[in-house]
Amino acid sequence: MSQDSKPEAFYKRLKEQLEGDTNWPAPYLFKFIVPASNEKIAEIEAIYDGTDALTTTRDSSKGTYTSVSIKVTMDSPDAVIEKYLQVSKVKGVISL
């Protein structure tokens, strides 16, 4: 299994779903939860550098976590999965 905590079956199912119901390239909304840390948010944003990504963040009610939403045009289901795999290397991130 990869470093990511999600099994390969998850990504296979996601790829099949994305291939079946989307015409590519297409906008895609990534959602993540991270421990409240500007450094973690910056690490995630850096993965999307050079793209048309629109990032929004929202702190949890207690301020311990931040939700990060990134809307970006992706070329293919494989490109979506590659971004998830890249973000999964950022310690403490939960992909939704």
N, CA, C and O atoms as a GROMACS GRO file, in nm:
protein
  384
    1MET      N    1   0.084  -0.118   0.000
    1MET     CA    2   0.000   0.000   0.000
    1MET      C    3   0.089   0.124   0.000
    1MET      O    4   0.200   0.122   0.054
    2SER      N    5   0.040   0.231  -0.061
    2SER     CA    6   0.116   0.356  -0.070
    2SER      C    7   0.123   0.423   0.066
    2SER      O    8   0.064   0.375   0.163
    3GLN      N    9   0.196   0.536   0.075
    3GLN     CA   10   0.203   0.612   0.198
    3GLN      C   11   0.067   0.664   0.238
    3GLN      O   12   0.041   0.684   0.357
    4ASP      N   13  -0.019   0.684   0.144
    4ASP     CA   14  -0.153   0.735   0.171
    4ASP      C   15  -0.230   0.631   0.251
    4ASP      O   16  -0.213   0.511   0.230
    5SER      N   17  -0.316   0.677   0.342
    5SER     CA   18  -0.393   0.585   0.423
    5SER      C   19  -0.512   0.526   0.348
    5SER      O   20  -0.571   0.429   0.392
    6LYS      N   21  -0.546   0.584   0.234
    6LYS     CA   22  -0.657   0.531   0.156
    6LYS      C   23  -0.607   0.416   0.069
    6LYS      O   24  -0.503   0.428   0.004
    7PRO      N   25  -0.680   0.305   0.069
    7PRO     CA   26  -0.634   0.191  -0.010
    7PRO      C   27  -0.648   0.216  -0.160
    7PRO      O   28  -0.723   0.302  -0.204
    8GLU      N   29  -0.573   0.137  -0.236
    8GLU     CA   30  -0.576   0.150  -0.382
    8GLU      C   31  -0.715   0.131  -0.437
    8GLU      O   32  -0.750   0.191  -0.538
    9ALA      N   33  -0.796   0.047  -0.372
    9ALA     CA   34  -0.934   0.023  -0.417
    9ALA      C   35  -1.015   0.153  -0.417
    9ALA      O   36  -1.099   0.174  -0.504
   10PHE      N   37  -0.989   0.240  -0.321
   10PHE     CA   38  -1.058   0.369  -0.316
   10PHE      C   39  -1.029   0.450  -0.441
   10PHE      O   40  -1.120   0.505  -0.503
   11TYR      N   41  -0.902   0.457  -0.480
   11TYR     CA   42  -0.864   0.536  -0.596
   11TYR      C   43  -0.915   0.473  -0.725
   11TYR      O   44  -0.952   0.543  -0.819
   12LYS      N   45  -0.917   0.340  -0.730
   12LYS     CA   46  -0.970   0.273  -0.848
   12LYS      C   47  -1.118   0.305  -0.865
   12LYS      O   48  -1.164   0.334  -0.976
   13ARG      N   49  -1.193   0.301  -0.756
   13ARG     CA   50  -1.336   0.331  -0.760
   13ARG      C   51  -1.358   0.478  -0.797
   13ARG      O   52  -1.447   0.510  -0.876
   14LEU      N   53  -1.277   0.567  -0.739
   14LEU     CA   54  -1.288   0.709  -0.771
   14LEU      C   55  -1.262   0.733  -0.919
   14LEU      O   56  -1.335   0.808  -0.984
   15LYS      N   57  -1.159   0.670  -0.973
   15LYS     CA   58  -1.126   0.687  -1.115
   15LYS      C   59  -1.242   0.641  -1.203
   15LYS      O   60  -1.279   0.710  -1.298
   16GLU      N   61  -1.299   0.526  -1.171
   16GLU     CA   62  -1.412   0.475  -1.249
   16GLU      C   63  -1.530   0.571  -1.244
   16GLU      O   64  -1.596   0.595  -1.345
   17GLN      N   65  -1.557   0.624  -1.126
   17GLN     CA   66  -1.668   0.719  -1.110
   17GLN      C   67  -1.642   0.846  -1.191
   17GLN      O   68  -1.732   0.895  -1.259
   18LEU      N   69  -1.521   0.899  -1.183
   18LEU     CA   70  -1.488   1.022  -1.255
   18LEU      C   71  -1.491   1.002  -1.406
   18LEU      O   72  -1.532   1.090  -1.481
   19GLU      N   73  -1.447   0.885  -1.451
   19GLU     CA   74  -1.451   0.855  -1.595
   19GLU      C   75  -1.595   0.844  -1.644
   19GLU      O   76  -1.626   0.881  -1.758
   20GLY      N   77  -1.681   0.794  -1.558
   20GLY     CA   78  -1.818   0.768  -1.599
   20GLY      C   79  -1.909   0.888  -1.603
   20GLY      O   80  -2.002   0.892  -1.682
   21ASP      N   81  -1.883   0.988  -1.519
   21ASP     CA   82  -1.980   1.097  -1.510
   21ASP      C   83  -1.925   1.236  -1.539
   21ASP      O   84  -1.991   1.336  -1.510
   22THR      N   85  -1.805   1.245  -1.595
   22THR     CA   86  -1.745   1.376  -1.620
   22THR      C   87  -1.677   1.379  -1.756
   22THR      O   88  -1.610   1.284  -1.795
   23ASN      N   89  -1.695   1.490  -1.827
   23ASN     CA   90  -1.620   1.513  -1.951
   23ASN      C   91  -1.497   1.597  -1.915
   23ASN      O   92  -1.510   1.705  -1.857
   24TRP      N   93  -1.381   1.548  -1.949
   24TRP     CA   94  -1.254   1.613  -1.912
   24TRP      C   95  -1.197   1.694  -2.026
   24TRP      O   96  -1.218   1.657  -2.142
   25PRO      N   97  -1.125   1.804  -1.999
   25PRO     CA   98  -1.098   1.864  -1.869
   25PRO      C   99  -1.225   1.921  -1.805
   25PRO      O  100  -1.321   1.956  -1.874
   26ALA      N  101  -1.223   1.930  -1.672
   26ALA     CA  102  -1.340   1.975  -1.598
   26ALA      C  103  -1.297   2.034  -1.464
   26ALA      O  104  -1.192   2.000  -1.411
   27PRO      N  105  -1.381   2.125  -1.409
   27PRO     CA  106  -1.352   2.174  -1.274
   27PRO      C  107  -1.373   2.063  -1.172
   27PRO      O  108  -1.464   1.980  -1.187
   28TYR      N  109  -1.290   2.061  -1.070
   28TYR     CA  110  -1.302   1.960  -0.965
   28TYR      C  111  -1.280   2.029  -0.832
   28TYR      O  112  -1.193   2.114  -0.819
   29LEU      N  113  -1.360   1.992  -0.732
   29LEU     CA  114  -1.348   2.051  -0.599
   29LEU      C  115  -1.283   1.951  -0.504
   29LEU      O  116  -1.339   1.847  -0.472
   30PHE      N  117  -1.163   1.985  -0.460
   30PHE     CA  118  -1.092   1.906  -0.359
   30PHE      C  119  -1.127   1.964  -0.222
   30PHE      O  120  -1.137   2.085  -0.206
   31LYS      N  121  -1.146   1.876  -0.124
   31LYS     CA  122  -1.172   1.922   0.012
   31LYS      C  123  -1.080   1.846   0.108
   31LYS      O  124  -1.066   1.724   0.101
   32PHE      N  125  -1.020   1.923   0.198
   32PHE     CA  126  -0.928   1.867   0.296
   32PHE      C  127  -0.954   1.928   0.433
   32PHE      O  128  -1.004   2.040   0.444
   33ILE      N  129  -0.920   1.853   0.537
   33ILE     CA  130  -0.921   1.903   0.674
   33ILE      C  131  -0.776   1.895   0.721
   33ILE      O  132  -0.711   1.792   0.706
   34VAL      N  133  -0.727   2.005   0.779
   34VAL     CA  134  -0.589   2.006   0.830
   34VAL      C  135  -0.588   2.064   0.971
   34VAL      O  136  -0.675   2.144   1.006
   35PRO      N  137  -0.490   2.023   1.051
   35PRO     CA  138  -0.473   2.092   1.180
   35PRO      C  139  -0.450   2.240   1.151
   35PRO      O  140  -0.380   2.274   1.056
   36ALA      N  141  -0.509   2.326   1.232
   36ALA     CA  142  -0.497   2.471   1.208
   36ALA      C  143  -0.350   2.509   1.205
   36ALA      O  144  -0.283   2.511   1.308
   37SER      N  145  -0.301   2.540   1.087
   37SER     CA  146  -0.161   2.574   1.068
   37SER      C  147  -0.145   2.638   0.931
   37SER      O  148  -0.175   2.577   0.829
   38ASN      N  149  -0.097   2.762   0.930
   38ASN     CA  150  -0.074   2.828   0.802
   38ASN      C  151   0.029   2.752   0.720
   38ASN      O  152   0.024   2.754   0.597
   39GLU      N  153   0.123   2.685   0.787
   39GLU     CA  154   0.225   2.608   0.715
   39GLU      C  155   0.161   2.492   0.639
   39GLU      O  156   0.198   2.467   0.524
   40LYS      N  157   0.067   2.422   0.701
   40LYS     CA  158   0.001   2.308   0.634
   40LYS      C  159  -0.080   2.358   0.515
   40LYS      O  160  -0.078   2.296   0.409
   41ILE      N  161  -0.152   2.468   0.532
   41ILE     CA  162  -0.231   2.524   0.423
   41ILE      C  163  -0.139   2.566   0.309
   41ILE      O  164  -0.170   2.542   0.192
   42ALA      N  165  -0.027   2.628   0.342
   42ALA     CA  166   0.070   2.669   0.239
   42ALA      C  167   0.127   2.548   0.165
   42ALA      O  168   0.149   2.554   0.044
   43GLU      N  169   0.151   2.438   0.237
   43GLU     CA  170   0.202   2.316   0.172
   43GLU      C  171   0.101   2.264   0.069
   43GLU      O  172   0.139   2.226  -0.041
   44ILE      N  173  -0.026   2.264   0.107
   44ILE     CA  174  -0.130   2.218   0.015
   44ILE      C  175  -0.141   2.312  -0.104
   44ILE      O  176  -0.148   2.267  -0.219
   45GLU      N  177  -0.144   2.442  -0.077
   45GLU     CA  178  -0.155   2.540  -0.187
   45GLU      C  179  -0.039   2.528  -0.285
   45GLU      O  180  -0.056   2.545  -0.405
   46ALA      N  181   0.080   2.497  -0.234
   46ALA     CA  182   0.199   2.485  -0.320
   46ALA      C  183   0.183   2.371  -0.420
   46ALA      O  184   0.237   2.377  -0.530
   47ILE      N  185   0.108   2.268  -0.384
   47ILE     CA  186   0.085   2.155  -0.474
   47ILE      C  187   0.004   2.199  -0.596
   47ILE      O  188   0.014   2.139  -0.703
   48TYR      N  189  -0.075   2.304  -0.580
   48TYR     CA  190  -0.160   2.353  -0.688
   48TYR      C  191  -0.102   2.476  -0.758
   48TYR      O  192  -0.168   2.536  -0.843
   49ASP      N  193   0.023   2.514  -0.724
   49ASP     CA  194   0.088   2.627  -0.792
   49ASP      C  195   0.089   2.605  -0.942
   49ASP      O  196   0.106   2.492  -0.989
   50GLY      N  197   0.072   2.712  -1.017
   50GLY     CA  198   0.076   2.703  -1.162
   50GLY      C  199  -0.055   2.657  -1.224
   50GLY      O  200  -0.061   2.630  -1.344
   51THR      N  201  -0.160   2.647  -1.142
   51THR     CA  202  -0.291   2.608  -1.193
   51THR      C  203  -0.388   2.724  -1.171
   51THR      O  204  -0.351   2.829  -1.118
   52ASP      N  205  -0.512   2.704  -1.215
   52ASP     CA  206  -0.615   2.807  -1.195
   52ASP      C  207  -0.690   2.787  -1.063
   52ASP      O  208  -0.806   2.825  -1.051
   53ALA      N  209  -0.623   2.728  -0.964
   53ALA     CA  210  -0.687   2.692  -0.838
   53ALA      C  211  -0.742   2.812  -0.762
   53ALA      O  212  -0.677   2.916  -0.749
   54LEU      N  213  -0.864   2.795  -0.712
   54LEU     CA  214  -0.928   2.892  -0.623
   54LEU      C  215  -0.940   2.825  -0.487
   54LEU      O  216  -1.011   2.726  -0.472
   55THR      N  217  -0.871   2.880  -0.388
   55THR     CA  218  -0.865   2.819  -0.255
   55THR      C  219  -0.949   2.898  -0.157
   55THR      O  220  -0.942   3.021  -0.152
   56THR      N  221  -1.031   2.826  -0.078
   56THR     CA  222  -1.105   2.888   0.032
   56THR      C  223  -1.076   2.807   0.158
   56THR      O  224  -1.062   2.685   0.152
   57THR      N  225  -1.069   2.876   0.270
   57THR     CA  226  -1.044   2.809   0.398
   57THR      C  227  -1.149   2.852   0.499
   57THR      O  228  -1.207   2.960   0.489
   58ARG      N  229  -1.172   2.765   0.595
   58ARG     CA  230  -1.266   2.796   0.702
   58ARG      C  231  -1.219   2.726   0.829
   58ARG      O  232  -1.195   2.605   0.828
   59ASP      N  233  -1.206   2.801   0.936
   59ASP     CA  234  -1.161   2.744   1.062
   59ASP      C  235  -1.276   2.675   1.134
   59ASP      O  236  -1.391   2.716   1.122
   60SER      N  237  -1.243   2.569   1.208
   60SER     CA  238  -1.343   2.500   1.289
   60SER      C  239  -1.386   2.592   1.403
   60SER      O  240  -1.319   2.691   1.432
   61SER      N  241  -1.497   2.559   1.468
   61SER     CA  242  -1.551   2.646   1.573
   61SER      C  243  -1.453   2.666   1.688
   61SER      O  244  -1.450   2.773   1.748
   62LYS      N  245  -1.372   2.565   1.719
   62LYS     CA  246  -1.273   2.578   1.827
   62LYS      C  247  -1.138   2.625   1.775
   62LYS      O  248  -1.046   2.652   1.853
   63GLY      N  249  -1.125   2.636   1.643
   63GLY     CA  250  -1.000   2.685   1.586
   63GLY      C  251  -0.888   2.584   1.581
   63GLY      O  252  -0.773   2.620   1.556
   64THR      N  253  -0.920   2.456   1.604
   64THR     CA  254  -0.814   2.355   1.603
   64THR      C  255  -0.790   2.296   1.464
   64THR      O  256  -0.683   2.243   1.436
   65TYR      N  257  -0.890   2.306   1.377
   65TYR     CA  258  -0.878   2.254   1.241
   65TYR      C  259  -0.920   2.359   1.140
   65TYR      O  260  -0.994   2.452   1.172
   66THR      N  261  -0.874   2.342   1.019
   66THR     CA  262  -0.913   2.429   0.908
   66THR      C  263  -0.957   2.342   0.792
   66THR      O  264  -0.889   2.246   0.756
   67SER      N  265  -1.072   2.376   0.733
   67SER     CA  266  -1.112   2.307   0.611
   67SER      C  267  -1.056   2.387   0.493
   67SER      O  268  -1.062   2.510   0.492
   68VAL      N  269  -1.002   2.316   0.397
   68VAL     CA  270  -0.944   2.378   0.279
   68VAL      C  271  -1.017   2.322   0.157
   68VAL      O  272  -1.018   2.201   0.134
   69SER      N  273  -1.079   2.411   0.080
   69SER     CA  274  -1.146   2.371  -0.044
   69SER      C  275  -1.070   2.432  -0.159
   69SER      O  276  -1.037   2.551  -0.158
   70ILE      N  277  -1.042   2.351  -0.259
   70ILE     CA  278  -0.967   2.398  -0.376
   70ILE      C  279  -1.042   2.358  -0.500
   70ILE      O  280  -1.060   2.239  -0.528
   71LYS      N  281  -1.087   2.458  -0.576
   71LYS     CA  282  -1.155   2.432  -0.703
   71LYS      C  283  -1.056   2.461  -0.814
   71LYS      O  284  -1.000   2.570  -0.823
   72VAL      N  285  -1.036   2.362  -0.900
   72VAL     CA  286  -0.934   2.374  -1.003
   72VAL      C  287  -0.976   2.291  -1.125
   72VAL      O  288  -1.042   2.188  -1.111
   73THR      N  289  -0.939   2.337  -1.242
   73THR     CA  290  -0.967   2.260  -1.364
   73THR      C  291  -0.864   2.149  -1.376
   73THR      O  292  -0.743   2.174  -1.376
   74MET      N  293  -0.914   2.027  -1.386
   74MET     CA  294  -0.826   1.910  -1.398
   74MET      C  295  -0.843   1.849  -1.536
   74MET      O  296  -0.951   1.857  -1.596
   75ASP      N  297  -0.735   1.789  -1.588
   75ASP     CA  298  -0.735   1.733  -1.723
   75ASP      C  299  -0.796   1.594  -1.733
   75ASP      O  300  -0.847   1.556  -1.838
   76SER      N  301  -0.790   1.516  -1.623
   76SER     CA  302  -0.833   1.376  -1.630
   76SER      C  303  -0.853   1.320  -1.491
   76SER      O  304  -0.808   1.380  -1.393
   77PRO      N  305  -0.919   1.205  -1.480
   77PRO     CA  306  -0.930   1.138  -1.349
   77PRO      C  307  -0.792   1.106  -1.290
   77PRO      O  308  -0.772   1.116  -1.169
   78ASP      N  309  -0.697   1.067  -1.376
   78ASP     CA  310  -0.563   1.037  -1.327
   78ASP      C  311  -0.498   1.160  -1.263
   78ASP      O  312  -0.427   1.148  -1.164
   79ALA      N  313  -0.522   1.277  -1.321
   79ALA     CA  314  -0.467   1.402  -1.265
   79ALA      C  315  -0.528   1.432  -1.128
   79ALA      O  316  -0.459   1.479  -1.039
   80VAL      N  317  -0.658   1.404  -1.112
   80VAL     CA  318  -0.725   1.423  -0.983
   80VAL      C  319  -0.660   1.333  -0.878
   80VAL      O  320  -0.626   1.378  -0.769
   81ILE      N  321  -0.644   1.207  -0.912
   81ILE     CA  322  -0.586   1.111  -0.817
   81ILE      C  323  -0.443   1.147  -0.784
   81ILE      O  324  -0.401   1.133  -0.669
   82GLU      N  325  -0.366   1.194  -0.882
   82GLU     CA  326  -0.228   1.236  -0.857
   82GLU      C  327  -0.223   1.349  -0.754
   82GLU      O  328  -0.137   1.349  -0.666
   83LYS      N  329  -0.315   1.445  -0.764
   83LYS     CA  330  -0.319   1.554  -0.665
   83LYS      C  331  -0.351   1.502  -0.527
   83LYS      O  332  -0.290   1.544  -0.429
   84TYR      N  333  -0.448   1.409  -0.518
   84TYR     CA  334  -0.479   1.349  -0.387
   84TYR      C  335  -0.356   1.281  -0.328
   84TYR      O  336  -0.329   1.293  -0.209
   85LEU      N  337  -0.283   1.209  -0.412
   85LEU     CA  338  -0.163   1.140  -0.364
   85LEU      C  339  -0.056   1.238  -0.318
   85LEU      O  340   0.011   1.215  -0.218
   86GLN      N  341  -0.040   1.349  -0.390
   86GLN     CA  342   0.058   1.451  -0.351
   86GLN      C  343   0.019   1.513  -0.217
   86GLN      O  344   0.103   1.530  -0.129
   87VAL      N  345  -0.110   1.547  -0.202
   87VAL     CA  346  -0.155   1.611  -0.078
   87VAL      C  347  -0.147   1.512   0.039
   87VAL      O  348  -0.124   1.553   0.153
   88SER      N  349  -0.164   1.384   0.011
   88SER     CA  350  -0.161   1.284   0.120
   88SER      C  351  -0.025   1.278   0.188
   88SER      O  352  -0.014   1.224   0.298
   89LYS      N  353   0.078   1.333   0.126
   89LYS     CA  354   0.212   1.334   0.185
   89LYS      C  355   0.228   1.446   0.288
   89LYS      O  356   0.326   1.448   0.362
   90VAL      N  357   0.132   1.540   0.292
   90VAL     CA  358   0.136   1.647   0.391
   90VAL      C  359   0.083   1.589   0.522
   90VAL      O  360  -0.031   1.543   0.530
   91LYS      N  361   0.167   1.590   0.624
   91LYS     CA  362   0.134   1.527   0.752
   91LYS      C  363   0.009   1.589   0.817
   91LYS      O  364  -0.002   1.711   0.831
   92GLY      N  365  -0.084   1.503   0.856
   92GLY     CA  366  -0.202   1.546   0.929
   92GLY      C  367  -0.321   1.582   0.843
   92GLY      O  368  -0.425   1.620   0.897
   93VAL      N  369  -0.309   1.572   0.711
   93VAL     CA  370  -0.419   1.611   0.622
   93VAL      C  371  -0.518   1.496   0.608
   93VAL      O  372  -0.479   1.380   0.595
   94ILE      N  373  -0.647   1.530   0.611
   94ILE     CA  374  -0.754   1.434   0.585
   94ILE      C  375  -0.821   1.478   0.455
   94ILE      O  376  -0.866   1.591   0.443
   95SER      N  377  -0.827   1.386   0.359
   95SER     CA  378  -0.895   1.414   0.231
   95SER      C  379  -1.041   1.375   0.245
   95SER      O  380  -1.074   1.270   0.300
   96LEU      N  381  -1.128   1.462   0.195
   96LEU     CA  382  -1.273   1.431   0.200
   96LEU      C  383  -1.322   1.400   0.062
   96LEU      O  384  -1.441   1.372   0.044
   0.00000   0.00000   0.00000
